[in-house]
Amino acid sequence: MNRLMTIAFLRIYAYNLGRKWRNSPKVACSDAIVVMSLLTAIPMSMIVVSAVALTGEAHLDQFLSSKVMLYVVGFAGALPLLYWLTKTFSRFAETPELASPYMAPRARFLSFLGVILTILIFMAGAGYLGYLSR
């Protein structure tokens, strides 16, 4: 799992390094960490909402209507995740040459396409969960 996340991070990092703006190694690395946190947090939050939905529709309605609970769950999951991702991947800001295998225009395009498709798939899943909770 860690190898897969490292490859995904290096692909996003290489895409960020190839941009015309904000492409210094440190900034590109921090931007890639933010994207990785988004791509990791979305499935995790969907798992939490799915688990609540499986316990019953009343629990899901109560969970989704309670803004405080959503913020508590979001922060409780996001802060350790962001800390872990920052600790794990911030070392790549010092060695941007590790992302060079993914710097080809085709590889950068596929990385961009992969991020967009992943977000769209999870948005569709969240929409479906919202539809089920009606």
N, CA, C and O atoms as CSV, one atom per row, in Angstrom:
chain,resi,resn,atom,element,x,y,z
A,1,MET,N,N,0.820,-1.190,0.000
A,1,MET,CA,C,0.000,0.000,0.000
A,1,MET,C,C,0.867,1.260,0.000
A,1,MET,O,O,0.574,2.229,-0.700
A,2,ASN,N,N,1.942,1.230,0.798
A,2,ASN,CA,C,2.808,2.397,0.875
A,2,ASN,C,C,3.483,2.661,-0.470
A,2,ASN,O,O,3.643,3.817,-0.862
A,3,ARG,N,N,3.876,1.611,-1.176
A,3,ARG,CA,C,4.515,1.765,-2.496
A,3,ARG,C,C,3.527,2.379,-3.485
A,3,ARG,O,O,3.898,3.248,-4.274
A,4,LEU,N,N,2.289,1.936,-3.446
A,4,LEU,CA,C,1.270,2.478,-4.337
A,4,LEU,C,C,1.027,3.964,-4.056
A,4,LEU,O,O,0.892,4.760,-4.985
A,5,MET,N,N,0.974,4.331,-2.780
A,5,MET,CA,C,0.782,5.741,-2.432
A,5,MET,C,C,1.998,6.579,-2.827
A,5,MET,O,O,1.852,7.733,-3.228
A,6,THR,N,N,3.187,6.007,-2.715
A,6,THR,CA,C,4.390,6.739,-3.105
A,6,THR,C,C,4.400,6.994,-4.606
A,6,THR,O,O,4.757,8.087,-5.047
A,7,ILE,N,N,4.014,6.007,-5.385
A,7,ILE,CA,C,3.956,6.185,-6.839
A,7,ILE,C,C,2.904,7.231,-7.201
A,7,ILE,O,O,3.135,8.086,-8.055
A,8,ALA,N,N,1.747,7.154,-6.544
A,8,ALA,CA,C,0.698,8.152,-6.808
A,8,ALA,C,C,1.186,9.543,-6.431
A,8,ALA,O,O,0.942,10.507,-7.157
A,9,PHE,N,N,1.878,9.652,-5.295
A,9,PHE,CA,C,2.400,10.949,-4.885
A,9,PHE,C,C,3.436,11.457,-5.884
A,9,PHE,O,O,3.404,12.628,-6.261
A,10,LEU,N,N,4.349,10.595,-6.315
A,10,LEU,CA,C,5.382,11.027,-7.257
A,10,LEU,C,C,4.776,11.476,-8.586
A,10,LEU,O,O,5.290,12.395,-9.222
A,11,ARG,N,N,3.706,10.844,-9.002
A,11,ARG,CA,C,3.032,11.267,-10.231
A,11,ARG,C,C,2.432,12.663,-10.072
A,11,ARG,O,O,2.572,13.511,-10.953
A,12,ILE,N,N,1.767,12.893,-8.946
A,12,ILE,CA,C,1.175,14.214,-8.696
A,12,ILE,C,C,2.273,15.256,-8.519
A,12,ILE,O,O,2.148,16.383,-8.998
A,13,TYR,N,N,3.338,14.884,-7.838
A,13,TYR,CA,C,4.471,15.782,-7.624
A,13,TYR,C,C,5.118,16.149,-8.960
A,13,TYR,O,O,5.457,17.311,-9.184
A,14,ALA,N,N,5.291,15.174,-9.843
A,14,ALA,CA,C,5.870,15.452,-11.161
A,14,ALA,C,C,4.964,16.374,-11.963
A,14,ALA,O,O,5.444,17.263,-12.666
A,15,TYR,N,N,3.658,16.167,-11.860
A,15,TYR,CA,C,2.734,17.063,-12.549
A,15,TYR,C,C,2.901,18.489,-12.030
A,15,TYR,O,O,2.952,19.434,-12.817
A,16,ASN,N,N,2.984,18.643,-10.722
A,16,ASN,CA,C,3.143,19.972,-10.127
A,16,ASN,C,C,4.480,20.603,-10.478
A,16,ASN,O,O,4.562,21.818,-10.658
A,17,LEU,N,N,5.523,19.799,-10.576
A,17,LEU,CA,C,6.834,20.339,-10.956
A,17,LEU,C,C,6.838,20.853,-12.391
A,17,LEU,O,O,7.597,21.764,-12.723
A,18,GLY,N,N,6.009,20.282,-13.230
A,18,GLY,CA,C,5.961,20.682,-14.637
A,18,GLY,C,C,5.052,21.868,-14.923
A,18,GLY,O,O,4.962,22.316,-16.066
A,19,ARG,N,N,4.384,22.379,-13.908
A,19,ARG,CA,C,3.520,23.539,-14.121
A,19,ARG,C,C,4.356,24.778,-14.412
A,19,ARG,O,O,5.539,24.835,-14.079
A,20,LYS,N,N,3.730,25.759,-15.034
A,20,LYS,CA,C,4.409,27.017,-15.323
A,20,LYS,C,C,4.413,27.941,-14.103
A,20,LYS,O,O,5.200,28.886,-14.058
A,21,TRP,N,N,3.568,27.692,-13.135
A,21,TRP,CA,C,3.478,28.508,-11.931
A,21,TRP,C,C,3.579,27.583,-10.721
A,21,TRP,O,O,3.256,26.399,-10.812
A,22,ARG,N,N,4.021,28.114,-9.608
A,22,ARG,CA,C,4.158,27.365,-8.356
A,22,ARG,C,C,4.833,26.018,-8.584
A,22,ARG,O,O,4.336,24.984,-8.136
A,23,ASN,N,N,5.973,26.031,-9.285
A,23,ASN,CA,C,6.612,24.767,-9.616
A,23,ASN,C,C,7.963,24.577,-8.931
A,23,ASN,O,O,8.725,23.693,-9.322
A,24,SER,N,N,8.276,25.384,-7.920
A,24,SER,CA,C,9.501,25.120,-7.172
A,24,SER,C,C,9.309,23.809,-6.409
A,24,SER,O,O,8.178,23.474,-6.058
A,25,PRO,N,N,10.365,23.068,-6.148
A,25,PRO,CA,C,10.208,21.752,-5.505
A,25,PRO,C,C,9.439,21.793,-4.186
A,25,PRO,O,O,8.624,20.909,-3.921
A,26,LYS,N,N,9.684,22.796,-3.366
A,26,LYS,CA,C,9.008,22.853,-2.067
A,26,LYS,C,C,7.511,23.123,-2.225
A,26,LYS,O,O,6.688,22.472,-1.581
A,27,VAL,N,N,7.162,24.077,-3.077
A,27,VAL,CA,C,5.749,24.416,-3.285
A,27,VAL,C,C,5.024,23.280,-4.001
A,27,VAL,O,O,3.894,22.939,-3.650
A,28,ALA,N,N,5.679,22.694,-5.012
A,28,ALA,CA,C,5.064,21.582,-5.733
A,28,ALA,C,C,4.839,20.394,-4.805
A,28,ALA,O,O,3.836,19.691,-4.929
A,29,CYS,N,N,5.750,20.171,-3.893
A,29,CYS,CA,C,5.601,19.079,-2.929
A,29,CYS,C,C,4.435,19.334,-1.985
A,29,CYS,O,O,3.635,18.434,-1.728
A,30,SER,N,N,4.333,20.546,-1.470
A,30,SER,CA,C,3.224,20.836,-0.555
A,30,SER,C,C,1.880,20.770,-1.279
A,30,SER,O,O,0.889,20.327,-0.698
A,31,ASP,N,N,1.835,21.206,-2.538
A,31,ASP,CA,C,0.596,21.083,-3.308
A,31,ASP,C,C,0.241,19.619,-3.553
A,31,ASP,O,O,-0.931,19.247,-3.504
A,32,ALA,N,N,1.247,18.792,-3.814
A,32,ALA,CA,C,0.996,17.363,-4.035
A,32,ALA,C,C,0.514,16.699,-2.747
A,32,ALA,O,O,-0.316,15.791,-2.801
A,33,ILE,N,N,1.011,17.130,-1.605
A,33,ILE,CA,C,0.552,16.583,-0.331
A,33,ILE,C,C,-0.922,16.923,-0.109
A,33,ILE,O,O,-1.683,16.092,0.387
A,34,VAL,N,N,-1.323,18.135,-0.474
A,34,VAL,CA,C,-2.727,18.530,-0.329
A,34,VAL,C,C,-3.620,17.668,-1.229
A,34,VAL,O,O,-4.685,17.219,-0.805
A,35,VAL,N,N,-3.185,17.440,-2.465
A,35,VAL,CA,C,-3.976,16.601,-3.377
A,35,VAL,C,C,-4.045,15.170,-2.857
A,35,VAL,O,O,-5.098,14.535,-2.921
A,36,MET,N,N,-2.925,14.658,-2.341
A,36,MET,CA,C,-2.932,13.298,-1.793
A,36,MET,C,C,-3.861,13.202,-0.576
A,36,MET,O,O,-4.535,12.190,-0.385
A,37,SER,N,N,-3.891,14.249,0.236
A,37,SER,CA,C,-4.791,14.201,1.390
A,37,SER,C,C,-6.242,14.191,0.939
A,37,SER,O,O,-7.082,13.517,1.535
A,38,LEU,N,N,-6.532,14.941,-0.115
A,38,LEU,CA,C,-7.888,14.940,-0.659
A,38,LEU,C,C,-8.245,13.561,-1.208
A,38,LEU,O,O,-9.328,13.042,-0.940
A,39,LEU,N,N,-7.336,12.973,-1.972
A,39,LEU,CA,C,-7.606,11.669,-2.574
A,39,LEU,C,C,-7.662,10.552,-1.535
A,39,LEU,O,O,-8.238,9.496,-1.796
A,40,THR,N,N,-7.082,10.769,-0.381
A,40,THR,CA,C,-7.136,9.775,0.684
A,40,THR,C,C,-8.338,10.011,1.599
A,40,THR,O,O,-8.953,9.058,2.076
A,41,ALA,N,N,-8.668,11.267,1.841
A,41,ALA,CA,C,-9.747,11.587,2.777
A,41,ALA,C,C,-11.127,11.295,2.193
A,41,ALA,O,O,-12.035,10.901,2.925
A,42,ILE,N,N,-11.293,11.479,0.903
A,42,ILE,CA,C,-12.614,11.251,0.304
A,42,ILE,C,C,-13.070,9.805,0.495
A,42,ILE,O,O,-14.189,9.589,0.960
A,43,PRO,N,N,-12.249,8.804,0.156
A,43,PRO,CA,C,-12.726,7.428,0.387
A,43,PRO,C,C,-12.928,7.115,1.865
A,43,PRO,O,O,-13.851,6.384,2.227
A,44,MET,N,N,-12.070,7.664,2.716
A,44,MET,CA,C,-12.227,7.406,4.143
A,44,MET,C,C,-13.534,7.989,4.667
A,44,MET,O,O,-14.225,7.354,5.464
A,45,SER,N,N,-13.871,9.189,4.224
A,45,SER,CA,C,-15.130,9.786,4.684
A,45,SER,C,C,-16.326,9.034,4.127
A,45,SER,O,O,-17.351,8.909,4.798
A,46,MET,N,N,-16.202,8.534,2.908
A,46,MET,CA,C,-17.305,7.742,2.355
A,46,MET,C,C,-17.487,6.445,3.131
A,46,MET,O,O,-18.613,5.971,3.279
A,47,ILE,N,N,-16.410,5.869,3.625
A,47,ILE,CA,C,-16.507,4.654,4.433
A,47,ILE,C,C,-17.237,4.955,5.742
A,47,ILE,O,O,-18.072,4.167,6.184
A,48,VAL,N,N,-16.922,6.096,6.361
A,48,VAL,CA,C,-17.595,6.474,7.609
A,48,VAL,C,C,-19.084,6.697,7.363
A,48,VAL,O,O,-19.920,6.209,8.124
A,49,VAL,N,N,-19.415,7.427,6.310
A,49,VAL,CA,C,-20.826,7.693,6.014
A,49,VAL,C,C,-21.544,6.397,5.648
A,49,VAL,O,O,-22.699,6.206,6.028
A,50,SER,N,N,-20.881,5.511,4.921
A,50,SER,CA,C,-21.490,4.220,4.584
A,50,SER,C,C,-21.730,3.389,5.839
A,50,SER,O,O,-22.768,2.740,5.961
A,51,ALA,N,N,-20.783,3.404,6.769
A,51,ALA,CA,C,-20.960,2.656,8.012
A,51,ALA,C,C,-22.132,3.203,8.809
A,51,ALA,O,O,-22.903,2.442,9.392
A,52,VAL,N,N,-22.263,4.521,8.833
A,52,VAL,CA,C,-23.404,5.121,9.536
A,52,VAL,C,C,-24.699,4.765,8.808
A,52,VAL,O,O,-25.718,4.503,9.448
A,53,ALA,N,N,-24.664,4.754,7.479
A,53,ALA,CA,C,-25.869,4.426,6.707
A,53,ALA,C,C,-26.298,2.985,6.936
A,53,ALA,O,O,-27.492,2.688,6.934
A,54,LEU,N,N,-25.341,2.087,7.132
A,54,LEU,CA,C,-25.679,0.688,7.359
A,54,LEU,C,C,-26.323,0.462,8.729
A,54,LEU,O,O,-27.032,-0.523,8.930
A,55,THR,N,N,-26.074,1.375,9.665
A,55,THR,CA,C,-26.687,1.217,10.986
A,55,THR,C,C,-28.141,1.655,11.002
A,55,THR,O,O,-28.860,1.373,11.961
A,56,GLY,N,N,-28.575,2.322,9.981
A,56,GLY,CA,C,-29.977,2.705,9.899
A,56,GLY,C,C,-30.148,4.098,9.347
A,56,GLY,O,O,-29.279,4.958,9.492
A,57,GLU,N,N,-31.297,4.309,8.703
A,57,GLU,CA,C,-31.570,5.591,8.067
A,57,GLU,C,C,-31.705,6.721,9.082
A,57,GLU,O,O,-31.322,7.856,8.801
A,58,ALA,N,N,-32.232,6.426,10.229
A,58,ALA,CA,C,-32.392,7.465,11.256
A,58,ALA,C,C,-31.034,7.962,11.729
A,58,ALA,O,O,-30.853,9.156,11.965
A,59,HIS,N,N,-30.084,7.050,11.868
A,59,HIS,CA,C,-28.748,7.457,12.277
A,59,HIS,C,C,-28.078,8.304,11.205
A,59,HIS,O,O,-27.376,9.264,11.523
A,60,LEU,N,N,-28.287,7.963,9.954
A,60,LEU,CA,C,-27.683,8.729,8.860
A,60,LEU,C,C,-28.256,10.143,8.818
A,60,LEU,O,O,-27.510,11.111,8.670
A,61,ASP,N,N,-29.567,10.266,8.947
A,61,ASP,CA,C,-30.187,11.598,8.953
A,61,ASP,C,C,-29.672,12.437,10.120
A,61,ASP,O,O,-29.374,13.622,9.968
A,62,GLN,N,N,-29.575,11.802,11.284
A,62,GLN,CA,C,-29.080,12.518,12.456
A,62,GLN,C,C,-27.622,12.918,12.254
A,62,GLN,O,O,-27.229,14.030,12.606
A,63,PHE,N,N,-26.828,12.028,11.694
A,63,PHE,CA,C,-25.406,12.302,11.470
A,63,PHE,C,C,-25.214,13.427,10.461
A,63,PHE,O,O,-24.406,14.328,10.686
A,64,LEU,N,N,-25.948,13.385,9.354
A,64,LEU,CA,C,-25.781,14.390,8.319
A,64,LEU,C,C,-26.364,15.738,8.725
A,64,LEU,O,O,-25.885,16.774,8.262
A,65,SER,N,N,-27.391,15.751,9.582
A,65,SER,CA,C,-27.983,17.021,9.988
A,65,SER,C,C,-27.191,17.689,11.111
A,65,SER,O,O,-27.351,18.887,11.344
A,66,SER,N,N,-26.363,16.953,11.794
A,66,SER,CA,C,-25.566,17.510,12.889
A,66,SER,C,C,-24.257,18.062,12.325
A,66,SER,O,O,-23.313,17.310,12.085
A,67,LYS,N,N,-24.205,19.376,12.116
A,67,LYS,CA,C,-23.012,20.015,11.553
A,67,LYS,C,C,-21.805,19.839,12.478
A,67,LYS,O,O,-20.680,19.652,12.013
A,68,VAL,N,N,-22.047,19.901,13.776
A,68,VAL,CA,C,-20.942,19.763,14.725
A,68,VAL,C,C,-20.304,18.379,14.583
A,68,VAL,O,O,-19.080,18.253,14.592
A,69,MET,N,N,-21.133,17.347,14.454
A,69,MET,CA,C,-20.611,15.990,14.326
A,69,MET,C,C,-19.802,15.842,13.038
A,69,MET,O,O,-18.751,15.201,13.036
A,70,LEU,N,N,-20.286,16.428,11.948
A,70,LEU,CA,C,-19.534,16.350,10.693
A,70,LEU,C,C,-18.168,17.020,10.828
A,70,LEU,O,O,-17.169,16.497,10.334
A,71,TYR,N,N,-18.119,18.177,11.494
A,71,TYR,CA,C,-16.841,18.872,11.678
A,71,TYR,C,C,-15.913,18.087,12.594
A,71,TYR,O,O,-14.712,18.000,12.337
A,72,VAL,N,N,-16.462,17.517,13.659
A,72,VAL,CA,C,-15.632,16.742,14.584
A,72,VAL,C,C,-15.039,15.530,13.877
A,72,VAL,O,O,-13.843,15.262,13.996
A,73,VAL,N,N,-15.863,14.804,13.147
A,73,VAL,CA,C,-15.374,13.635,12.423
A,73,VAL,C,C,-14.373,14.060,11.350
A,73,VAL,O,O,-13.354,13.400,11.145
A,74,GLY,N,N,-14.669,15.166,10.670
A,74,GLY,CA,C,-13.764,15.641,9.626
A,74,GLY,C,C,-12.408,16.043,10.168
A,74,GLY,O,O,-11.379,15.650,9.618
A,75,PHE,N,N,-12.393,16.826,11.247
A,75,PHE,CA,C,-11.118,17.248,11.819
A,75,PHE,C,C,-10.386,16.095,12.484
A,75,PHE,O,O,-9.161,16.004,12.404
A,76,ALA,N,N,-11.129,15.216,13.138
A,76,ALA,CA,C,-10.495,14.083,13.816
A,76,ALA,C,C,-9.814,13.151,12.815
A,76,ALA,O,O,-8.811,12.513,13.136
A,77,GLY,N,N,-10.354,13.078,11.620
A,77,GLY,CA,C,-9.727,12.247,10.600
A,77,GLY,C,C,-8.707,12.993,9.759
A,77,GLY,O,O,-7.702,12.418,9.343
A,78,ALA,N,N,-8.961,14.274,9.505
A,78,ALA,CA,C,-8.112,15.026,8.584
A,78,ALA,C,C,-6.767,15.413,9.190
A,78,ALA,O,O,-5.744,15.351,8.509
A,79,LEU,N,N,-6.757,15.803,10.438
A,79,LEU,CA,C,-5.498,16.261,11.044
A,79,LEU,C,C,-4.449,15.156,11.138
A,79,LEU,O,O,-3.309,15.385,10.732
A,80,PRO,N,N,-4.775,13.973,11.652
A,80,PRO,CA,C,-3.752,12.917,11.659
A,80,PRO,C,C,-3.347,12.487,10.252
A,80,PRO,O,O,-2.184,12.171,10.001
A,81,LEU,N,N,-4.320,12.476,9.334
A,81,LEU,CA,C,-4.002,12.103,7.953
A,81,LEU,C,C,-3.046,13.109,7.319
A,81,LEU,O,O,-2.068,12.718,6.683
A,82,LEU,N,N,-3.321,14.387,7.486
A,82,LEU,CA,C,-2.449,15.416,6.929
A,82,LEU,C,C,-1.069,15.386,7.577
A,82,LEU,O,O,-0.060,15.584,6.899
A,83,TYR,N,N,-1.021,15.143,8.869
A,83,TYR,CA,C,0.269,15.037,9.553
A,83,TYR,C,C,1.066,13.861,8.995
A,83,TYR,O,O,2.253,13.992,8.695
A,84,TRP,N,N,0.409,12.715,8.858
A,84,TRP,CA,C,1.092,11.524,8.349
A,84,TRP,C,C,1.583,11.732,6.924
A,84,TRP,O,O,2.719,11.384,6.602
A,85,LEU,N,N,0.737,12.296,6.068
A,85,LEU,CA,C,1.147,12.529,4.680
A,85,LEU,C,C,2.292,13.537,4.600
A,85,LEU,O,O,3.217,13.365,3.806
A,86,THR,N,N,2.234,14.578,5.410
A,86,THR,CA,C,3.307,15.575,5.410
A,86,THR,C,C,4.613,14.956,5.887
A,86,THR,O,O,5.669,15.195,5.302
A,87,LYS,N,N,4.542,14.175,6.934
A,87,LYS,CA,C,5.740,13.523,7.464
A,87,LYS,C,C,6.318,12.525,6.464
A,87,LYS,O,O,7.536,12.412,6.327
A,88,THR,N,N,5.455,11.813,5.777
A,88,THR,CA,C,5.903,10.787,4.844
A,88,THR,C,C,6.467,11.375,3.554
A,88,THR,O,O,7.497,10.912,3.063
A,89,PHE,N,N,5.803,12.392,3.000
A,89,PHE,CA,C,6.154,12.847,1.651
A,89,PHE,C,C,6.913,14.165,1.585
A,89,PHE,O,O,7.339,14.555,0.498
A,90,SER,N,N,7.097,14.856,2.682
A,90,SER,CA,C,7.797,16.148,2.604
A,90,SER,C,C,9.268,15.990,2.263
A,90,SER,O,O,9.902,16.950,1.824
A,91,ARG,N,N,9.823,14.811,2.454
A,91,ARG,CA,C,11.231,14.584,2.113
A,91,ARG,C,C,11.481,14.672,0.608
A,91,ARG,O,O,12.618,14.876,0.183
A,92,PHE,N,N,10.444,14.521,-0.192
A,92,PHE,CA,C,10.609,14.577,-1.645
A,92,PHE,C,C,10.867,16.000,-2.143
A,92,PHE,O,O,11.289,16.180,-3.285
A,93,ALA,N,N,10.622,17.007,-1.311
A,93,ALA,CA,C,10.927,18.384,-1.712
A,93,ALA,C,C,12.431,18.573,-1.883
A,93,ALA,O,O,12.872,19.425,-2.654
A,94,GLU,N,N,13.215,17.774,-1.161
A,94,GLU,CA,C,14.675,17.854,-1.258
A,94,GLU,C,C,15.226,17.047,-2.432
A,94,GLU,O,O,16.353,17.280,-2.869
A,95,THR,N,N,14.445,16.107,-2.941
A,95,THR,CA,C,14.922,15.243,-4.031
A,95,THR,C,C,13.895,15.206,-5.163
A,95,THR,O,O,13.255,14.176,-5.376
A,96,PRO,N,N,13.726,16.312,-5.890
A,96,PRO,CA,C,12.726,16.317,-6.964
A,96,PRO,C,C,13.091,15.404,-8.131
A,96,PRO,O,O,12.239,15.096,-8.964
A,97,GLU,N,N,14.345,14.968,-8.197
A,97,GLU,CA,C,14.745,14.087,-9.297
A,97,GLU,C,C,14.086,12.712,-9.206
A,97,GLU,O,O,14.062,11.977,-10.193
A,98,LEU,N,N,13.552,12.354,-8.042
A,98,LEU,CA,C,12.848,11.076,-7.921
A,98,LEU,C,C,11.548,11.070,-8.722
A,98,LEU,O,O,11.030,10.004,-9.054
A,99,ALA,N,N,11.029,12.232,-9.029
A,99,ALA,CA,C,9.790,12.326,-9.811
A,99,ALA,C,C,10.069,12.366,-11.310
A,99,ALA,O,O,9.131,12.409,-12.106
A,100,SER,N,N,11.325,12.354,-11.704
A,100,SER,CA,C,11.656,12.489,-13.132
A,100,SER,C,C,11.097,11.378,-14.020
A,100,SER,O,O,10.818,11.658,-15.186
A,101,PRO,N,N,10.910,10.130,-13.554
A,101,PRO,CA,C,10.289,9.139,-14.439
A,101,PRO,C,C,8.857,9.487,-14.854
A,101,PRO,O,O,8.342,8.949,-15.833
A,102,TYR,N,N,8.227,10.379,-14.112
A,102,TYR,CA,C,6.833,10.738,-14.386
A,102,TYR,C,C,6.696,12.135,-14.986
A,102,TYR,O,O,5.601,12.699,-14.990
A,103,MET,N,N,7.791,12.700,-15.493
A,103,MET,CA,C,7.780,14.064,-16.017
A,103,MET,C,C,7.426,14.154,-17.504
A,103,MET,O,O,7.227,15.256,-18.017
A,104,ALA,N,N,7.345,13.039,-18.194
A,104,ALA,CA,C,6.994,13.058,-19.617
A,104,ALA,C,C,5.590,13.633,-19.783
A,104,ALA,O,O,4.735,13.430,-18.921
A,105,PRO,N,N,5.342,14.347,-20.879
A,105,PRO,CA,C,4.010,14.957,-21.060
A,105,PRO,C,C,2.869,13.942,-20.974
A,105,PRO,O,O,1.824,14.241,-20.396
A,106,ARG,N,N,3.052,12.764,-21.534
A,106,ARG,CA,C,1.999,11.741,-21.483
A,106,ARG,C,C,1.759,11.287,-20.043
A,106,ARG,O,O,0.611,11.132,-19.627
A,107,ALA,N,N,2.833,11.074,-19.280
A,107,ALA,CA,C,2.692,10.655,-17.882
A,107,ALA,C,C,2.025,11.747,-17.048
A,107,ALA,O,O,1.211,11.451,-16.173
A,108,ARG,N,N,2.367,13.006,-17.317
A,108,ARG,CA,C,1.746,14.113,-16.585
A,108,ARG,C,C,0.254,14.201,-16.908
A,108,ARG,O,O,-0.564,14.440,-16.020
A,109,PHE,N,N,-0.097,14.006,-18.187
A,109,PHE,CA,C,-1.505,14.037,-18.582
A,109,PHE,C,C,-2.275,12.899,-17.918
A,109,PHE,O,O,-3.389,13.102,-17.435
A,110,LEU,N,N,-1.682,11.695,-17.891
A,110,LEU,CA,C,-2.354,10.561,-17.259
A,110,LEU,C,C,-2.507,10.775,-15.752
A,110,LEU,O,O,-3.500,10.346,-15.165
A,111,SER,N,N,-1.545,11.423,-15.133
A,111,SER,CA,C,-1.662,11.738,-13.704
A,111,SER,C,C,-2.815,12.702,-13.463
A,111,SER,O,O,-3.620,12.499,-12.553
A,112,PHE,N,N,-2.894,13.742,-14.270
A,112,PHE,CA,C,-3.987,14.710,-14.154
A,112,PHE,C,C,-5.328,14.031,-14.379
A,112,PHE,O,O,-6.275,14.251,-13.623
A,113,LEU,N,N,-5.412,13.211,-15.411
A,113,LEU,CA,C,-6.648,12.497,-15.723
A,113,LEU,C,C,-7.037,11.548,-14.593
A,113,LEU,O,O,-8.216,11.422,-14.262
A,114,GLY,N,N,-6.050,10.882,-14.004
A,114,GLY,CA,C,-6.325,9.966,-12.896
A,114,GLY,C,C,-6.895,10.674,-11.689
A,114,GLY,O,O,-7.821,10.172,-11.053
A,115,VAL,N,N,-6.350,11.842,-11.364
A,115,VAL,CA,C,-6.859,12.607,-10.217
A,115,VAL,C,C,-8.292,13.059,-10.481
A,115,VAL,O,O,-9.158,12.926,-9.616
A,116,ILE,N,N,-8.541,13.592,-11.671
A,116,ILE,CA,C,-9.888,14.068,-12.005
A,116,ILE,C,C,-10.893,12.919,-11.984
A,116,ILE,O,O,-11.980,13.059,-11.423
A,117,LEU,N,N,-10.542,11.787,-12.588
A,117,LEU,CA,C,-11.465,10.648,-12.613
A,117,LEU,C,C,-11.719,10.097,-11.214
A,117,LEU,O,O,-12.842,9.706,-10.897
A,118,THR,N,N,-10.693,10.062,-10.380
A,118,THR,CA,C,-10.873,9.589,-9.007
A,118,THR,C,C,-11.843,10.481,-8.248
A,118,THR,O,O,-12.734,9.992,-7.554
A,119,ILE,N,N,-11.669,11.777,-8.381
A,119,ILE,CA,C,-12.573,12.706,-7.702
A,119,ILE,C,C,-13.993,12.556,-8.233
A,119,ILE,O,O,-14.943,12.570,-7.450
A,120,LEU,N,N,-14.158,12.414,-9.544
A,120,LEU,CA,C,-15.498,12.251,-10.115
A,120,LEU,C,C,-16.165,10.961,-9.648
A,120,LEU,O,O,-17.364,10.945,-9.372
A,121,ILE,N,N,-15.396,9.889,-9.561
A,121,ILE,CA,C,-15.951,8.608,-9.105
A,121,ILE,C,C,-16.428,8.726,-7.656
A,121,ILE,O,O,-17.509,8.250,-7.311
A,122,PHE,N,N,-15.621,9.358,-6.821
A,122,PHE,CA,C,-16.024,9.500,-5.425
A,122,PHE,C,C,-17.176,10.474,-5.262
A,122,PHE,O,O,-18.004,10.304,-4.367
A,123,MET,N,N,-17.243,11.489,-6.106
A,123,MET,CA,C,-18.390,12.400,-6.058
A,123,MET,C,C,-19.661,11.667,-6.462
A,123,MET,O,O,-20.720,11.891,-5.877
A,124,ALA,N,N,-19.563,10.794,-7.457
A,124,ALA,CA,C,-20.723,10.007,-7.867
A,124,ALA,C,C,-21.148,9.071,-6.730
A,124,ALA,O,O,-22.340,8.890,-6.485
A,125,GLY,N,N,-20.172,8.481,-6.042
A,125,GLY,CA,C,-20.489,7.620,-4.905
A,125,GLY,C,C,-21.149,8.394,-3.781
A,125,GLY,O,O,-22.091,7.905,-3.158
A,126,ALA,N,N,-20.661,9.603,-3.515
A,126,ALA,CA,C,-21.273,10.439,-2.474
A,126,ALA,C,C,-22.684,10.843,-2.876
A,126,ALA,O,O,-23.584,10.879,-2.037
A,127,GLY,N,N,-22.880,11.146,-4.146
A,127,GLY,CA,C,-24.221,11.469,-4.633
A,127,GLY,C,C,-25.158,10.288,-4.498
A,127,GLY,O,O,-26.326,10.457,-4.150
A,128,TYR,N,N,-24.659,9.097,-4.768
A,128,TYR,CA,C,-25.472,7.898,-4.631
A,128,TYR,C,C,-25.832,7.660,-3.172
A,128,TYR,O,O,-26.966,7.292,-2.864
A,129,LEU,N,N,-24.863,7.869,-2.260
A,129,LEU,CA,C,-25.178,7.741,-0.828
A,129,LEU,C,C,-26.225,8.768,-0.409
A,129,LEU,O,O,-27.121,8.465,0.379
A,130,GLY,N,N,-26.107,9.985,-0.941
A,130,GLY,CA,C,-27.118,11.000,-0.649
A,130,GLY,C,C,-28.480,10.606,-1.173
A,130,GLY,O,O,-29.496,10.847,-0.521
A,131,TYR,N,N,-28.506,9.993,-2.361
A,131,TYR,CA,C,-29.766,9.540,-2.933
A,131,TYR,C,C,-30.367,8.431,-2.078
A,131,TYR,O,O,-31.578,8.410,-1.855
A,132,LEU,N,N,-29.536,7.511,-1.599
A,132,LEU,CA,C,-30.038,6.415,-0.761
A,132,LEU,C,C,-30.586,6.910,0.571
A,132,LEU,O,O,-31.478,6.291,1.151
A,133,SER,N,N,-30.053,8.019,1.050
A,133,SER,CA,C,-30.468,8.487,2.379
A,133,SER,C,C,-31.768,9.280,2.342
A,133,SER,O,O,-32.242,9.728,3.386
A,134,ARG,N,N,-32.348,9.462,1.173
A,134,ARG,CA,C,-33.617,10.210,1.064
A,134,ARG,C,C,-34.755,9.475,1.706
A,134,ARG,O,O,-35.885,9.963,1.704
